[in-house]
Amino acid sequence: MVDEVAWQDFVARQEVVVAMRFSYFGSSGWKGDVSKQKEMLLDPARLKARLAILKTLGVPSLAAQTDQNYHLMVLCSEDMPADLRAELEQVCSDGLGADRASVCPRPFGRASKHLLQFVQKRYGKGPVIQTVLDDDDAFATDLIACARRELAQLPADLKDVEAMCFVSFANGYGLDIKDRADGAAHQADFPLYTHRYPWINLGLTMVSHSTGKNLYSIAHQKTPTLHPSRLVKGTPMFVRTLNGLNDSRIEVTDRWKPIEDWRGNAAVLDRFAYLSAI
């Protein structure tokens, strides 16, 4: 029997883990060729370019969340150059505060194992809320708040260590910044598109037990459909970037619909204000 009061209290109060992979060398679900080649993945020029994107998009999108009850866990390779790891830590600390982000250098292995160890150390044994944001993507400013609202509509049993439930946001934006110079702003009129991908990993939010499955150990397009879940359609909730350095395969298709004059579009900038700095 589900304890509805306990569930609602948990959803309202529990800190949300925002899981991020920053050029982690290991098994983490990436399909791009670079992810399998350590020298290319950890190339200093590549890392600097990704740091610039994280500083401009991902971190500001978290700093602007209407719900600030979250913690960012950044999984990176222990072989990442020390100066760039320090810069990664600085970007997170400057943008979010030192207590709201943990940069976690780890050896080659499974990302799911490292996330499992992190949540157990931070929260002990019990249910956790987690969502995914990769370092070259960004959230709408109300994504965490909306995820809580949607989770509250789901039934769940906090006593069942095998239980899982999910919220997925189908609609988002695609931003093509392949021509962006490192650290530069307004270099071009970068195209912004709308697109729809049900059960996309970006922004997928999951409740599970800290000793069980996590977002890096499931099939994100299949597993949620086998458990209590909500697929939220309509309002764009995230930004994916096409940046020439993507760790996963991504390209503009006929499913991506361009937004004309998006810099002057209040519907975009009201919930994605950080895009004005691109």
N, C-alpha and C positions, 0 to 999 in steps of 0.2 A: 504494500500500500504506500503510495507516494505521500510524503508529508508536505503538503502544499505550502504551509507557512515557512518551513525550513527551506524549501526550494526558492521561494520568492525572496527570502532574506539573503540566501547565498548569492543569488543572481545580482541583487542590489548592492551587496557589500564586497564581494570577492574581487581582489585585484586581478586584472587581466594581463596575462603574459603575452607580449607582442614578440613573436619569434622571428628573427631576421638572420639570414645567412649572408655574410659579407665575404665573398670569394673563398668560401670554405672548401678545402681540398679533401674530398671524401665522398661517401655515398649519401646523397641528400635529395635525389629526385631530379636534379638538373639533367637536361638532355643535350645541351650544346657541346660542341667539340672542345671548347676551351676548358670546360669544367673537368675534363679528363686529363689535361696536360698541365702539370704543376707549374712549370716554368712560365707558361703563358698566363695561367690564372693569377699568379703572383708577380707578374711583371710590374715594376714600380710605376711606369707610365700609365698602365691600365688601372692600377689601384688608385692613383691620384685622380684620374678621370672619374672613377666611381665615387670617390670621396666627395668630389665637387657636386655630383648629382645628389648624394645623400644629404649633404649640407644644404642644398637648395630646395629639395623636394621632401624626402622622407622624414627627416628630423623636424622641419617646420610643420609638416602635416600632423605630427604627433604633439608638438608643442601647442598647436592650435585646437586640440581636441576639447570639445565641450565637457567631456568626462575625462578627468585627469587621473582616475584611479587605475593605473596600468604600470607595468614595468617592462622595459625593452631589454630583451636578451639577444645580444649580437654574437652569433657563432662565427668565428674566423679561424684561419689556420694558424697553428703555433709557429709555422715557418714564415709567416708574414714578416717582412722587414720591420725591425724594431721601431724605426722612426715613423713608419706609416701606421703601425699599430698605435703608437702614441698619438698620432694625428687623429686616428679613428676614435680613440677614447676622448680626445679633446673636442671633436665635433659633437659627440653625444653629450658630453658634460656641459659644454657651452650652450647647446640648444635645449637641453632638457633638465639639466641639473644632475649632479653626481649621484644622487640617490634614486634616480628614475631609470637608469640604464646600467647594464652589466655587459662589458665586452669580454667574451670568453674564448681565448685562444685554445684550440684543441688539436690533438694529433689526428692523423688519417683514421677514419673509422666511419661509423654511421651517425648521421646527424640526429636521428631519432634517439639513439642512446645518450648523446650529450644533452639533448633537451629533457629527456627523462631524468637524468641525474640532476639537472638544474632545478626542475620543478620540485623534485623530492627534497633537495637541500633547502629550498626556499620556503616550501609550504608543508613539508612533512607528508604524511600519508593521508590522503583525502582528495576530494574533488577539486579540480582546477579549471579555470577558463583560459583558453589560449586562442590567439589568432595569428595570422601570418602577414608579414610585410617584408618584402625583399628590398635590398638597399637602393634599387633604382626605380622603385615604385612609391606611391603615396596614397594616403587615405583622405576621404572627405572629412571635414572637421567634426562631423557627428557620427562617424562610423562606430566608434566604441559605444556611444550612447545608444545608437540604434540596435547594435548587437545585443545589448542588455535587454532592451524592450522586446526584441524578438525571442530571446531565450526565455523570457518570463512567460511566453505563451505556450511553451513546450512542457510536456510532462517529463519528469525525471525522478529517478530513485537514487538519492545520495548515498544509500547504504550498499548499492550494488557496484562492486569494483569493476564489473565488465560493462557497465552501462555507458553509452555515449549518446550525445545529441549534438546537432549542428545547426548553424545559420549560415547561409550563403547569399551573397549579394551579386546578382547576375549582371547588373548594368554598371558601366564605368566609362572612363575616357581613355583614349590612346593618344599619347603625345610623342611626336616624331622630332627628336632633338639630335639626330645623327650629325648635323652640321654645326652643332654648338662648339665653340672654342672653349677650352678649359677655363673655368672661372669667369667667363664672359656672360653678360646679360644682353638681351635684345639684339643678338647678332643676326637674327633672321625672323621672319614671320613663321615660327614653327607651327606646323599643322596640328590641330587638335581634332580628334574624332570621337564619336560615340560608338560604343560597341557593346555586345551582350554575349556573355559566356557563362551559362549556368554551371554552378559547382566549380568555378575557377578557384585556384588555391589562394589567390590574393584576397585578403579580407575574410577568408573562411574562418568561422569561429566555432570552437568545439568545447564541450564540457566532457571531461573524462576523469577517471581516477588517476592520481599521480603515479601509480604503479602500473598503469595499463597502457593503452594505445595513446599516441599523440599525433599531432598534425604531420609529422615527418615519417610516420609508420603506417599511414593509411593510403588507400587509393582515393585521391580527393574527388574524383568524378563518380566513383562508385559507392564507397563506404557510406557517405551521408545518406544515400537513398535507401540504405538497409536499416536505418535507425531513425528515431524521431528527429525530424528536421524541418526547417522552414527555408524555402527559396524565395528571396525578396526581389521583386522585379520593379522596374520603373525608374526610380530616382538614381542617378549615377552616384556611386559610393567610393570610387577609387580612380587612380590614374596609373596606367601602365606606360612605361616609356620604351620607345624604340630608339636605342642610343648607339648602336654599332658595337657594343660591348656586352650584349645580353648573355647571361649564363644559360638561359633557356631559349628555345626556338620561338621567335616572334616576328611577325611581319604584317604589314597592312594588307587587308583583304577586302573583298567587296562587302564584307560585314561591317567594315569600319566606315561610318558616315561622317564626312567632314563638317565642322561647325564654322560657318563664315563669321569673320570678325569676332572671334571668341574673346579677345581682350576687352571688348566693349560689352560683353554679355554678362549681365548681372546674375543670371541663373547659374553661370559657371563660377564667377568670382566670389559670390556670397559664401560658398561652401568650399572653395578651393582658392582662397585669396593668395596663397603663396605662389600660385602660377604667374602672378603679375611680375614676379622677380626673374622669370625665365627670359 
